[in-house]
Amino acid sequence: MLPTTDWVAFEQEMVHAAKPLPLGVIKAILTRGSGGRGYSPAGCENPTRLMARSSYPAHYQQWRDHGISLALSPVPLARNPLLAGLKHLNRLEQVLIRAHLEQTVANEALVLDTAGMLVECCTANLFWRKGRYVFTPDLS
């Protein structure tokens, strides 16, 4: 769990990081902070906030105008009910998914879990629209 976080300061840091970019991407990472050796959260009392700023990817407009090609990743994501709904920095499976995607001509990969359920894309958000309704994978 994260220690108490100053959400107002975090928001101000994101706004400050975004100001130089009229159109861009801000990646904000909040961790529980540094502790001692090992995996225990003991001693992690001060969260660490990281901001990365980058230009808007040039290929996004082309993808929007012309669509993208998809591959089905052969690398499944493990199902772990203890981690369900938690965003964490253990992205080793995504590294393997991306490495496979780069061996194809596809722009993006659809990713299944170990039960064969569609859960995400390699790097993009996954949603679809049917009429006026927007859907995302059910990760429960």
N, C-alpha and C positions, 0 to 999 in steps of 0.2 A: 504494500500500500504506500501511497505517496504521503509524505508529511504535509502539514498545512502549507498551502500555496497562496501566494499573493496574486490572485487572478487579475486584479486591476493592473498591477505592474506588468504582468505577463502580456495582457492585451496591449498596453502602451508600448511595450517592446516590439510587438508584432506590427503595430501601426507605424512606429518609427522605422522599422526595417523595410516596410512596404513603400514608404514615401518616395524614394528615388525612382521607383519603377511605375510608369503609367500602366503597364500591363506586365505582370510577372508572377512568380511563384515564391511563396514564403513557406519554408518547412520549419515548423516549430516542434521541438522535442523537449519534453519535460521528464526528468528522471527523479528517482527518490534521492539522488545525491551519492556522495562517496562515503563509504564506511570502511571497515577493516577488511582483513583478508577473508576469503571464502564467500559464501553466498548469503550469509545472514544480513538482514536489514538493520541489525543493531548498529547504532552510531550514525545512521543516515538521517540526519536531522534537518539538513538544508538542501532542498531540491536544487537540481541543476537545470537551468534553462538555456537552450541552444537555439539559435536562429540561423537559417541559411537562406540567402536570397539568390534567386537566379532569374534569368530572362525567361519570358514566355517561350516555350518551345516552338520553333518556326514551323515544324511539321504539323502542329495541331490544326492550323487552318486548312491545310490540304486534306487531312484526315476528315475534318468536318465537312468539307465540300465534296469529297469523293469516296468517303468511307474507308474502312480498313480491312485487311485480311487477317483472319484468325487461324490459329493452330490450336490443337488440343494438347495440352501439356501431358507428357507421360509421367510427370512427377506429381504424386498426390500429396495433399496436405493432411497431416495426421489429425485425427479427432481427439481432442483432450477436453472433456467437460470442465476441468478445473481452470482452463484458460479461455473458455468460450466467452466472447464479448470483451475480452481484455486486449487492449492494444499494447504490444510489447516490442522490444527491439531484437528478439531472437528471430532473425529473418533468414536462417540458413536454407530452409526449403525454397524461399523465393530466389535465393542466389542460384540454386540448382535449376529452378524453373527458367530463370533468365538465361542461364548458360545454354539450356536446350533451345530456347526461343531464338537465340543468336545463331543457331545452326540451321535455321529455317529461313524462308523468304517472307514469313508472316510478320505483321506489325505488332501483334499482341497474342497472348495465349490465354485460352480458357482453362481454368484450374478446377479440378474435382478434388473432393476429399477421399479418404480411404474407403468410404462407403459408396463412392460413385456419385455423390451429390455435387452439383455445380455450386461453387462458393465464391470465386473471385476471378479476376484476371491477374496477369503477372504484375503489372504496374497501374493499370487503369481501374477506375471504379466500374462496377458492373451493375447495370440496371437495364430494364427494357420497358417499353410502353405498349399497352394494348388499349386502343381507344384513348380515353381520357385518364386512364389509370397507369401509374408508374409502379414497377415492381423491382425488388432487390432479392437476392437469395435469402432464404430463411436459415439463419445460422443458429437457431435454438436447438 
